[in-house]
Amino acid sequence: MAKTDQAKADKKRQQDKERQRAKRQRDAEKNSSLGIREYRVTLSQTEADALTDLCAYRGGVEPYGAAEFIATLIRRDKQRMEDEKAHLGTCDFCGEPLPTGCKNGLGIPRLKGVEKCFYTRDEKKLRL
């Protein structure tokens, strides 16, 4: 009888594995079709504690989930970036559009260090 019970348990485990594999596959296909991507983030204990505190504080009555909080931060920072871009205009020194101007297409600010250049005066304001 023990062999029969073991065989049943093994069969059930195998069915559970297959069911989970199929569910992961369906979820992956659904997320892919919706354009959803999953990212893994490694946080220190301090960062994890801060995330927990922020989720509770910013969530109102119900705390945010970590994924919801991070997605909200991304959406808000994207809007902030768009607002900043709209107000940047062009560099007063070289006349190129900001924030990509002054880089001469090479990704390296060619006039950095010149007092009137955007990259000398204001580029750090765009960083987080």
URTASUL-V917367 format. One record per backbone hydrogen bond with DSSP energy under -0.5 kcal/mol. CO is the residue of the C=O (numbers start at 0). NH is the residue of the N-H. E is the energy in kcal/mol with one decimal. If there is no record, write none. Layout:
co = <CO,CO>
nh = <NH,NH>
e = <E,E>
//
This chain:
co = <0,1,2,3,4,5,6,7,8,9,10,11,12,13,14,15,16,17,18,19,20,21,22,23,24,25,26,27,28,29,30,30,31,40,43,44,45,46,47,48,49,50,51,52,53,54,54,55,56,58,60,64,65,66,67,68,69,70,71,72,73,74,75,76,77,78,79,80,81,82,83,83,84,84,88,90,95,96,99,101,101,102,102,106,108,110,113,116,116,117,117,121,122,123>
nh = <4,5,6,7,8,9,10,11,12,13,14,15,16,17,18,19,20,21,22,23,24,25,26,27,28,29,30,31,32,33,34,35,34,42,47,48,49,50,51,52,53,54,55,56,57,58,63,59,59,61,62,68,69,70,71,72,73,74,75,76,77,78,79,80,81,82,83,84,85,86,86,87,87,88,97,94,90,100,102,109,110,105,107,108,111,113,116,119,120,121,122,124,125,126>
e = <-2.2,-2.5,-2.5,-2.4,-2.5,-2.7,-2.4,-2.6,-2.6,-2.3,-2.4,-2.7,-2.5,-2.4,-2.7,-2.6,-2.6,-2.5,-2.3,-2.8,-2.2,-2.6,-2.9,-2.5,-2.4,-2.7,-2.9,-2.4,-2.4,-1.6,-0.6,-3.2,-0.9,-0.6,-2.7,-2.5,-2.3,-2.6,-2.2,-2.5,-2.9,-2.6,-1.9,-2.8,-2.9,-1.0,-2.1,-0.5,-0.5,-0.7,-0.5,-2.8,-2.5,-2.5,-2.3,-2.4,-2.2,-2.4,-2.7,-2.7,-2.4,-2.0,-2.3,-2.6,-2.3,-2.4,-2.5,-2.9,-2.1,-1.1,-0.6,-1.2,-0.5,-0.9,-2.7,-1.8,-2.8,-2.5,-0.9,-2.6,-0.6,-2.1,-0.9,-0.5,-0.6,-2.6,-2.0,-1.1,-2.0,-2.5,-1.5,-1.6,-1.6,-1.1>
//
